[in-house]
Amino acid sequence: MFKDLRKLFWQLIIGKGVKFTTEKKFKKRLDICRSNVCGEYKNILKVIEKCGACGCFLQTKNRIEEDFIKCPKGYWS
């Protein structure tokens, strides 16, 4: 997770920016996470959705379209 964050912050610092995914892909990823097929989905206080495998906040991670942003369990295709 920290390696991914470092890459993301570095892109912001050098001005490259961050690519965002489509709304359709975002919803598909979130549906996969919410189905909890891997057993790692966490919904803290029914407000904060997190991945138990990598610790990322799902509402943020699922919106980013970069090569290094992946499901740690390999469920996104």
C-alpha positions in Angstrom: 0.0 0.0 0.0 2.7 2.5 0.9 4.6 1.9 -2.3 1.4 2.8 -4.2 0.9 5.9 -2.2 4.4 7.0 -2.8 4.0 6.7 -6.5 0.7 8.6 -6.4 2.1 11.4 -4.3 5.2 11.6 -6.6 3.0 12.0 -9.6 1.2 14.9 -7.9 4.4 16.5 -6.9 5.9 16.4 -10.4 2.7 17.7 -12.0 1.7 14.6 -13.9 -1.6 14.4 -12.1 -3.7 11.4 -11.4 -6.0 9.6 -13.9 -9.5 8.8 -12.7 -11.5 5.8 -13.9 -15.0 5.9 -15.4 -18.1 5.8 -13.2 -19.0 2.4 -14.6 -15.6 0.9 -13.7 -15.7 2.6 -10.3 -19.1 1.0 -9.5 -17.9 -2.4 -10.8 -14.8 -2.3 -8.6 -16.9 -1.2 -5.6 -19.4 -4.0 -6.2 -16.6 -6.6 -6.2 -15.2 -5.2 -3.0 -18.7 -5.0 -1.3 -19.4 -8.6 -2.3 -16.6 -9.6 0.1 -15.5 -12.6 -2.0 -12.0 -12.3 -0.5 -13.2 -11.8 3.1 -11.2 -8.5 3.4 -14.0 -5.9 3.0 -14.4 -3.6 6.1 -17.2 -1.2 6.7 -16.3 0.8 9.7 -19.4 2.3 11.5 -21.3 1.8 8.2 -19.6 4.9 6.8 -15.9 4.2 6.0 -15.3 1.3 3.5 -11.7 -0.1 3.7 -9.8 -3.0 2.2 -8.5 -5.2 5.0 -5.8 -6.6 2.7 -4.1 -3.3 1.9 -5.8 -0.8 4.2 -6.9 1.5 1.4 -10.1 3.5 1.6 -12.3 2.0 -1.2 -14.2 5.2 -2.2 -10.8 6.7 -3.1 -8.8 3.8 -4.4 -11.5 2.5 -6.7 -11.7 5.9 -8.5 -8.0 5.9 -9.5 -7.0 4.6 -12.9 -3.3 4.0 -12.7 -1.3 0.8 -13.5 0.0 0.4 -9.9 -3.5 0.7 -8.3 -4.8 -2.9 -8.1 -6.8 -5.2 -6.0 -4.2 -6.9 -3.7 -6.1 -10.2 -4.1 -6.4 -9.9 -7.9 -10.2 -9.6 -8.2 -10.3 -6.6 -10.4 -9.8 -7.4 -14.1 
